[in-house]
Amino acid sequence: MYEYLTGKISIVAPQYIVIDVNGVGYKLLVANPYRFKEDSTMAVRVYVYQAVRDDDISLFGFSDQAEKRLFMQLINVSGIGPKSALAILANPDHQGLVDAIANNNIGYLTKFPGIGKKTASQIVLDLKDKLASASTGDLFTSSASETAEEDNPALSDALAALKALGYKERDVKKVKKNLQGSKASTDEYLRQALHLLN
């Protein structure tokens, strides 16, 4: 699973962008391609979600972690696929979307393409409590811990390994707090984490 790609934007098309990472062009479906600019000199970071189906593998791109988090919430709603979620996120007022869900504003949600009253009601039902439990700051601002994790790929890899081993998210978060601030290899982080968990 990809977390993000860092490279140069080589193509901006109506529905996607292509990011060149060391000579390999990755096609990313994005909500609003024209937020990105073709630039052969400056590298950018684009957050990524990989969707795998029987007949297709697609990469979806996001300008920041907040947009990706909102996308991940939307695709967990019954009846909302990745492309529908992307169409919803094409509206740049993401805070307005969150407010509409929190306030049960079905009319706002049905303005999005392919979203009828039934699906809009399902979005509210599935996400109202989740978005209420996460503050606006949590959704739209990268936390210090996430930034620290990004700057420490060894720690990030160790935490991903814990999740792959079946440890619960809350346990992984507790371990992360204890390991942040230290420098070690992925194996050393993993050993320390397993010791703490056991």
N, C-alpha and C positions, 0 to 999 in steps of 0.2 A: 504494500500500500504506500502510495506517495503522500508526503505531507506538504511539500512545496518544491517548486523548481526555481532555480536562479539562472537567468540567462538574458538574452537580448530579444526583444520583440521583432520578428522579421516579417510577419504578415498580420494585418488587421482586416478582417472580413466582416460582413454583416452579422454573422452568427458565431464567429469564433476568432481566436487569435492563434498564431504559431509562435512559440518561444524556442529560440535556438539555444540549446545547452550543449556546449562543446561540439558543435557540428551536427547535432541531432535535433531535428525539428519536432516538437511536441504540439499536436493540435489540441487546443483547449476550448471547449464550449463555455462561453461566458455570458453573463446577464447583459452586459453592455460593453461590447468590444471597443467602442470608441472612447472609453475611459483610458484605454491603453494607447500608446503612441509608438509607431514604428521607429526604432532607434537602433542603429548598428553599432553605437558606441557605448551606450549605457546599459548595464545589467540591472534587471529588476527581479524581485521575488514575487512569484504568483503561487498562492496556496491552491492545493489540488485535491479533488476527490475522484477516485476511480470507480466507475460503475461497470460491473461485469454481468452480462446476460448470456444466454445460450448462443445468440447470434451476433453479439456486439460487445466490444470493450470501448468505453468512452472515458475521456478525461474532462472534468469540469474544473474551471479555474475561477479564483476569487482574488480580489485585490487585497483583502486582509483577513485576519482570523475571525473577526466578528461576522463578516458576510458568510464565511464558511460555516460557522456555528449555526447561524440562522437557517442556512440551507439544510444542514444535517437535521435540525429540528423539523423542518417542513417535510423532508422525504420520509420521516417516520410516521407521518399522518397517512392513514388509510386513504387510498385514492390519489395521492400526490406522488408522482414519479419525479426523477431528477430534472426532466425537461420542463415539467409544470412548475417545479420549485424555482427553476432558473427564470421562467417567465414572470413569476411573482417578484423575484429580486431585481428584475429589470427596472422596476420603479425605484428610483434612488432614495425615496423616503422610507428607509427601513424602520426608523423609529415610529413613523406613522402606522406601519404594518403591525408592529408590536403593540402599539396603543389600541389599534382596532381589535386585535385578538383579546387584549385585556378587558376591553369595554364591550365585548360581544357585538361588535359592529359588523353585522353580516353584509350590509349594503356596501361597505367599503371593500370587503373581500371579494364580492361577486363582480367587481369591476375588472378583475384580472382575467385574462383569456383562459377559457376552459374551466373556470371555477363557478359552479352553480350554487344554489342555496344549500343543497345537501352537503357538498364538499366544504363549503364555507363553515357550516355548522360543525362539521367534523374537525376542521382546523381549530376552531375555538375550543371544542370539547377536549381535544388531545393536547393542546398547547397552552391553554389559559393558565393552568396551575404551574406548568414548567417555566413559563416566562415570568410568572409572578414570583416564583421562588428564586429566580436569578435576577439580580438587579440589572438595571439598564447598563450600569458600568461594567458588570460582568460580561454582558453580551457584546457591547460595542467598544470596549477598551481592553487591550491585551494586558493581562495582569503581570506584575513583576515576576511571579514564579514562571509564567510561560516564557517571558523574555529570557529569563535565566536558563530555562531548559533549552531554548533555541540556541543560546550561546554555548551550550554544553552538550554536544551530540552524543558523547559517551553516556551521560546520564539519561538522555532521551532514549537511547537504544536499550539501556538496562531496564527502564520503566516499561518500554514496549515488550520486552522479553517477559517481564512479570505478568503483564496482561495476557500474553500468549500462553503462559503457563496456567492461566485460569484464576489468578488472584483478582479479587474484586477491586473496583475503582477506588472505593474509600480506603482500602488497605494500601493501595499503591500511592495514594495521595499522602497518607501518613508517613510512609517510607520516604517519599520525595522530600518532605519537610526536613527529615533528619539528614538526608544526603546532600541537600543544597549547600553551597558554600565551600564544599571540598572539591578537590581535583583528583580524579582517578581514571583508570581505564574502564571500559564497559564491563569486563570480567570482574574487576575489583568492586565496582558498584553493585553488580549482581550478587556477588558473595556477601557483601555487607547487607544488602536488602533482604536476602534470604535469611541471614542471621537474625535480623531485626524482626522479620515476620514469624520466625520459629521460636 
